[in-house]
Amino acid sequence: MRYAFPYDSIAPIEIPSSHPVDVYTVPSIDAGRQEAEEIVAASLENPIGMPRLSQLVNSGSRILILVDDSSRPTPAHEIVPALLGELGRGGASERNILFLIALGTHRAMTAQEVAAKIGAQQATRFRVLNHRWHDPAALHSYGRLDDGTEVLLNRAMQEADVIIGVGSIAPHPAAGFSGGGKIIAPGVASDEAVGEFHWRSVHYPQKEVLGVRDNPMRQRIDAMAAMAGLTAIVNVVLDGENKIVRCFTGHPVEAHREGCRFSQTLYRVKVHRPADAGIFIIDTHPLDQDLWQGVKALCALECIVPDDAVVIIVTPCPEGVSRQHPDVLAVGYRGLAATTELVNAGRLDKVTAHNIVQGGRLIERTQAFLVSPGIDAEDIRRLGFTPFACAQEALNEAIRRKGSRERVILLGMGGEICPIAVQ
């Protein structure tokens, strides 16, 4: 069997016919497909749990539109024009509309990336700011959660009358699902708050969070978003070709819940786990910019992979491991106990620590291979993987170790798929 990865830089593999093969991926939706703009416009006309946005604004309304960054697949350029049209129907003035890129602690987006994200026309017509998570002057305290945690977020929300989050909904290893109030927290939070959020998340088993909407981390997200005054969300669900198939506009919790229910129908797959360890191959698509985001594919595997399985991670990573968080490479992937020691000793920040644990939990108990033209072989070893120049070489070595008839499990769109193990 020949299997092609969604990357020009990584050659396909040939799986010998002696191996049983199971392939799981996110489906593409073709039948009766509407244009993206039509899907978004229909959603804006029929919001969930609240009035239309055009009924909430006027010529004096100060409007803040939060958009996720280029590390996320949300095609905001297909969403924003319809959203601006809806706001215009209510009399909103363009001069009172501000876009804020919800970076979390990612690097700032360039002007070219902003134009690609929200559309060149919008990038020219409107003010667009990158979230400055490291700048105290850009932050404001919105109060404290019940446990005393300070909610320190971008101050632009304090200055807005209407706050709208634009994003997409897919399974997420730290929040259950992306989208909803996550555009606020950790999207426009302080670095300390981002770290605390992510660090808390790795203390829960992955299968209790990934693809589970109402989990302890989402409860914190919803609470912080409410404190910040998030008015509404416009969130899309993408299919296996990253095309918009549904849009959910409305109340940040109610609309998000409906979006998560639909997202599950696309992204959740039941994987028939072999009785023995098996060979698992997964790409990180569409989260391919660097391994920092690509680690989500490792989280997906964590939910289903038996001990001592061979796992082969395939990803281009043109920006390497993580330019923003070099300690991932300096420390390498480790388990929770070892990473906690580094955090408690002050040698590792919590944002980086969570990513290290996400990868480390899988590497600790499997034979982990990595195929990535964007990462040097020595760096791959430093992380804890065995490096291979191509996927075929990695598969050949897996077969040598596990046997000529071992079942091969292939997972596509590993950056967003939500696998569930069944016998």
DASUL-V349990 format. One record per helix or strand. SS is the DSSP state (H for helix, E for strand). FROM is the first residue (numbers start at 0). TO is the last residue. If there is no record, write none. Layout:
SS|FROM|TO + SS|FROM|TO
This chain:
E|1|2 + E|12|13 + E|20|23 + H|35|44 + E|47|47 + H|52|54 + E|62|67 + H|75|77 + H|79|88 + H|93|95 + E|96|101 + H|110|117 + H|119|124 + E|126|129 + H|135|137 + E|138|143 + E|149|153 + H|154|156 + E|161|167 + E|170|171 + E|175|176 + H|179|182 + E|188|188 + H|190|200 + H|205|207 + H|215|227 + E|231|237 + E|243|249 + H|253|266 + E|267|271 + E|278|282 + H|290|301 + E|309|313 + H|326|330 + H|335|343 + H|349|362 + E|366|370 + H|376|382 + E|385|386 + H|390|401 + E|407|410 + E|417|421
